Amino acid sequence: QVSLVESGGGLVQPGGSLRLSCAASGFTFDNYAMSWYRQAPGKEREWVAGISTVGITTNYADFVKGRFTISRDNAKNTVYLQMNSLKPEDTAVYYCKARRFGFGTEYWGQGTQVTVSS
């Protein structure tokens, strides 16, 4: 059974840091590129960052460049999102997604809430 479980969200003050994790199971993690998305209240879900199957290539949305870092540990079937210098506008539910290019297969986690507020 395929599962993506995010964790690490919470309440943090502006300028603070959080590290999100997404633990995968039920599929061959190494075959999937991983991404983080977020959805703020009243807004559409937006892409945040992505990482290739073996972690060589990473990409970021302009609004998180220099603040967020995506990484993965294929031995642990886990992808991470290190978030630094958090801003109130980073408040959202953060989701991870697994996608296998060329096969049309993708999976989503259930999301973890991140709230940046003083």
VOBA-1610 file (N, C-alpha, C; in pm, whole numbers, padded with zeros to 5 digits, always signed):
BEGIN
Gln+00083-00118+00000Gln+00000+00000+00000Gln+00088+00125+00000Val+00064+00213-00097Val+00145+00334-00110Val+00111+00432+00001Ser+00214+00492+00057Ser+00194+00590+00162Ser+00303+00695+00158Leu+00264+00821+00173Leu+00355+00933+00193Leu+00307+01006+00317Val+00392+01014+00417Val+00352+01074+00543Val+00444+01190+00577Glu+00388+01310+00575Glu+00466+01429+00611Glu+00464+01451+00762Ser+00570+01510+00810Ser+00578+01546+00951Ser+00673+01664+00966Gly+00673+01723+01086Gly+00766+01831+01115Gly+00706+01970+01110Gly+00580+01980+01072Gly+00516+02110+01070Gly+00488+02161+01211Gly+00444+02287+01218Gly+00413+02344+01348Gly+00407+02495+01341Leu+00409+02555+01458Leu+00406+02700+01471Leu+00547+02750+01498Val+00589+02850+01421Val+00723+02906+01436Val+00715+03056+01418Gln+00804+03128+01485Gln+00808+03273+01472Gln+00876+03314+01342Pro+00844+03431+01291Pro+00914+03481+01172Pro+01065+03480+01194Gly+01136+03436+01091Gly+01280+03423+01101Gly+01327+03288+01151Gly+01234+03208+01197Gly+01268+03076+01250Gly+01285+02970+01143Ser+01307+02847+01187Ser+01332+02736+01096Ser+01246+02616+01133Leu+01219+02537+01033Leu+01153+02408+01050Leu+01211+02310+00948Arg+01209+02183+00983Arg+01250+02080+00889Arg+01134+01983+00871Leu+01084+01978+00750Leu+00977+01884+00718Leu+01037+01754+00667Ser+00968+01645+00697Ser+01006+01513+00647Ser+00886+01452+00577Cys+00915+01368+00481Cys+00811+01293+00412Cys+00862+01150+00396Ala+00801+01061+00470Ala+00841+00920+00469Ala+00755+00843+00370Ala+00821+00771+00279Ala+00751+00699+00173Ala+00755+00548+00199Ser+00651+00482+00155Ser+00647+00336+00163Ser+00552+00284+00057Gly+00570+00157+00021Gly+00478+00093-00073Gly+00514+00109-00219Phe+00627+00173-00248Phe+00673+00185-00386Phe+00825+00200-00384Thr+00886+00189-00502Thr+01031+00197-00511Thr+01072+00343-00513Phe+01109+00391-00397Phe+01135+00533-00376Phe+01241+00587-00473Asp+01344+00508-00498Asp+01456+00553-00582Asp+01412+00586-00725Asn+01299+00535-00769Asn+01252+00557-00905Asn+01171+00685-00922Tyr+01150+00754-00812Tyr+01058+00867-00813Tyr+01129+00998-00781Ala+01104+01098-00866Ala+01141+01234-00829Ala+01044+01281-00722Met+01094+01363-00632Met+01012+01409-00520Met+00999+01561-00523Ser+00885+01608-00480Ser+00860+01752-00476Ser+00786+01789-00349Trp+00799+01915-00313Trp+00718+01974-00208Trp+00628+02080-00271Tyr+00505+02081-00229Tyr+00407+02182-00268Tyr+00350+02243-00140Arg+00281+02353-00158Arg+00212+02411-00043Arg+00082+02476-00089Gln-00009+02486+00006Gln-00137+02550-00022Gln-00178+02634+00098Ala-00186+02765+00073Ala-00229+02858+00175Ala-00381+02872+00170Pro-00443+02914+00279Pro-00588+02930+00280Pro-00636+03022+00168Gly-00733+02974+00091Gly-00790+03055-00015Gly-00707+03065-00140Lys-00596+02991-00144Lys-00508+02997-00261Lys-00492+02858-00322Glu-00446+02858-00446Glu-00421+02731-00512Glu-00291+02669-00461Arg-00283+02538-00475Arg-00160+02469-00438Arg-00049+02512-00533Glu+00071+02535-00477Glu+00183+02579-00560Glu+00306+02494-00532Trp+00385+02479-00635Trp+00509+02403-00625Trp+00612+02483-00548Val+00688+02415-00463Val+00789+02480-00381Val+00931+02439-00421Ala+00953+02308-00432Ala+01087+02258-00461Ala+01078+02116-00513Gly+01181+02074-00589Gly+01184+01939-00641Gly+01325+01884-00638Ile+01335+01751-00636Ile+01464+01685-00634Ile+01456+01560-00719Ser+01562+01533-00792Ser+01566+01418-00881Ser+01577+01288-00804Thr+01571+01178-00878Thr+01563+01046-00814Thr+01681+01016-00722Val+01802+01057-00763Val+01919+01030-00679Val+01971+01154-00610Gly+01896+01262-00622Gly+01930+01382-00547Gly+02033+01474-00610Ile+02069+01446-00735Ile+02172+01529-00798Ile+02117+01666-00837Thr+01993+01668-00882Thr+01932+01792-00931Thr+01824+01839-00836Thr+01832+01967-00800Thr+01727+02029-00718Thr+01682+02158-00787Asn+01558+02191-00764Asn+01502+02314-00819Asn+01410+02377-00716Tyr+01400+02510-00722Tyr+01323+02583-00622Tyr+01238+02691-00688Ala+01124+02715-00629Ala+01045+02832-00667Ala+01120+02957-00623Asp+01104+03064-00699Asp+01179+03186-00668Asp+01154+03236-00526Phe+01033+03215-00477Phe+00999+03272-00347Phe+01062+03198-00230Val+01130+03084-00255Val+01198+03015-00146Val+01348+02999-00170Lys+01396+03040-00286Lys+01538+03026-00316Lys+01623+03095-00211Gly+01725+03026-00168Gly+01815+03081-00067Gly+01766+03062+00076Arg+01642+03017+00093Arg+01587+02996+00228Arg+01554+02850+00254Phe+01508+02779+00153Phe+01466+02641+00169Phe+01565+02549+00099Thr+01581+02429+00153Thr+01668+02328+00091Thr+01595+02194+00091Ile+01585+02134-00027Ile+01526+02001-00039Ile+01638+01899-00046Ser+01617+01785+00018Ser+01715+01677+00015Ser+01641+01546+00029Arg+01710+01437+00005Arg+01648+01305+00018Arg+01750+01205+00067Asp+01701+01105+00135Asp+01782+00993+00181Asp+01715+00867+00129Asn+01767+00814+00021Asn+01704+00697-00041Asn+01714+00572+00046Ala+01811+00568+00133Ala+01823+00454+00224Ala+01710+00454+00327Lys+01657+00572+00354Lys+01547+00585+00451Lys+01413+00613+00384Asn+01412+00617+00251Asn+01287+00646+00177Asn+01222+00774+00226Thr+01303+00875+00244Thr+01254+01000+00302Thr+01307+01120+00225Val+01220+01217+00208Val+01260+01345+00150Val+01238+01453+00256Tyr+01323+01553+00254Tyr+01320+01658+00356Tyr+01305+01795+00291Leu+01255+01887+00370Leu+01254+02027+00331Leu+01299+02109+00452Gln+01421+02160+00443Gln+01472+02247+00547Gln+01429+02389+00514Met+01358+02451+00605Met+01304+02584+00582Met+01364+02681+00683Asn+01437+02777+00633Asn+01499+02879+00717Asn+01443+03016+00685Ser+01468+03110+00773Ser+01422+03248+00752Ser+01275+03253+00713Leu+01195+03182+00788Leu+01053+03171+00755Leu+00981+03305+00769Lys+00885+03324+00681Lys+00805+03447+00676Lys+00658+03411+00699Pro+00579+03506+00743Pro+00436+03478+00759Pro+00370+03427+00631Glu+00417+03472+00518Glu+00360+03428+00390Glu+00396+03284+00355Asp+00483+03223+00432Asp+00513+03081+00414Asp+00408+02992+00483Thr+00318+03052+00556Thr+00213+02976+00622Thr+00127+02903+00520Ala+00118+02772+00537Ala+00044+02689+00441Ala+00046+02545+00490Val-00033+02463+00424Val-00019+02319+00439Val+00082+02274+00333Tyr+00182+02200+00378Tyr+00288+02154+00290Tyr+00268+02006+00259Tyr+00278+01976+00129Tyr+00256+01841+00080Tyr+00380+01790+00007Cys+00406+01662+00018Cys+00508+01603-00068Cys+00440+01522-00177Lys+00509+01513-00289Lys+00459+01439-00403Lys+00571+01355-00463Ala+00535+01234-00499Ala+00627+01145-00569Ala+00579+01130-00712Arg+00672+01142-00806Arg+00633+01128-00947Arg+00737+01047-01023Arg+00688+00950-01099Arg+00777+00871-01183Arg+00757+00915-01328Phe+00853+00987-01377Phe+00844+01042-01512Phe+00840+00928-01616Gly+00755+00949-01717Gly+00744+00851-01823Gly+00642+00743-01796Phe+00594+00736-01671Phe+00497+00634-01634Phe+00363+00695-01592Gly+00362+00826-01576Gly+00237+00891-01537Gly+00190+00856-01398Thr+00282+00813-01314Thr+00246+00771-01178Thr+00287+00879-01079Glu+00196+00917-00994Glu+00231+01011-00889Glu+00146+00985-00765Tyr+00206+01018-00651Tyr+00140+00999-00522Tyr+00157+01126-00440Trp+00057+01151-00356Trp+00058+01268-00269Trp+00047+01227-00123Gly+00110+01305-00037Gly+00090+01289+00106Gly-00033+01366+00151Gln-00060+01358+00281Gln-00181+01420+00335Gln-00157+01564+00382Gly-00030+01603+00390Gly+00004+01740+00425Gly+00037+01761+00571Thr+00115+01865+00596Thr+00149+01904+00733Thr+00140+02057+00740Gln+00079+02106+00846Gln+00055+02250+00859Gln+00180+02322+00909Val+00214+02430+00841Val+00320+02519+00885Val+00259+02657+00906Thr+00276+02709+01026Thr+00224+02841+01058Thr+00338+02929+01107Val+00357+03042+01041Val+00462+03136+01078Val+00396+03261+01133Ser+00411+03281+01261Ser+00340+03391+01327Ser+00410+03426+01458Ser+00405+03554+01491Ser+00459+03597+01620Ser+00350+03598+01726
//
